[in-house]
Amino acid sequence: MTKDINRKIKEFNLMIELYPGIRELYVGRGKLYEELKQYKKALQDYNKAYANYFCYDLISICERNGLVRVNKN
C-alpha cells in the first residue's frame, strides 16, 4: 500500500511541476501525505492550496462590493 501511495505522490509531483497553479493537485498530494502520516508535508500542501486562493477570493469579494478597485490593465 505504501508503494502505491509513494507512486501516486510522484505522479502528483510531476503534475505540480507542469501546473503549479492548480490547487486541487496540492490537496490531492496532501491527502496522500496524510495517509502516510506525514502531517507536516500534508499541512504544507494544504497551505499552498488555499493561501493564494483565499487572497484572490477576498479581493474578488471586495471588488464586487465596491470596497476596492482592481486595475486590470
N, C-alpha and C positions, 0 to 999 in steps of 0.2 A: 504493500500500500504506500509506504514512504517513497518508493521508487517512482510510482505513478505521480505522486504529488510533486516530487522534485522535477520530473519531466514536464509537468504542466507549468511549474514556475519558470522553467527555461523557455517554454513557449510564450508565456506572458512577457518575459524579459525581452524577447525578440520583437514582440508586437509593440511594447512600450518604446523600444528604440525607434521603431518606424512611426509610431503615432503617439508621441508623449502627451498630447493634449486630450486624450480620451480617458476620462476619469473612471469609466467602468473597468478599464484594464487594471488600474490600481486597486480598485475594490475587489476584483476577482483574484488578483495575486495576494491581496491582504487576507482574504478568506482562506487561501491555501496555507499561508504562513500561520494562521490561527490553528488549522488542523495539525500543523507540526509543532504547535505550542511555542512558536517563535513570535511572541506577542509584541516585542519591540519593533520588529520588522513590519508586522501587520499594522501597528499603530502609525508607523511612518508612511505606509502606503495610504491608509485612510486619511491622514493629514494632507498628503499630496492631492488626493482625490477631491477633497472638499474645501480646502483652504482657498484655492483660486476661484472656485465656483461660488463660494459664499460671498466673496467680494464682488464678483460680477452680478450676482443676484441682488445684493444690497444696492449697488449703483443703479441697476435697472429699475428697482422699486422706487428709488428716489427720483430718478428721471421721469418716470410715469406720473409721479405725483407733484411734479414741478419744484422739487426741492433742490435739484441740481440739473445743470445742462451739460451734456457731454458733447464736445466738439468732435464731429465725425468726418473731418477733412482728411 
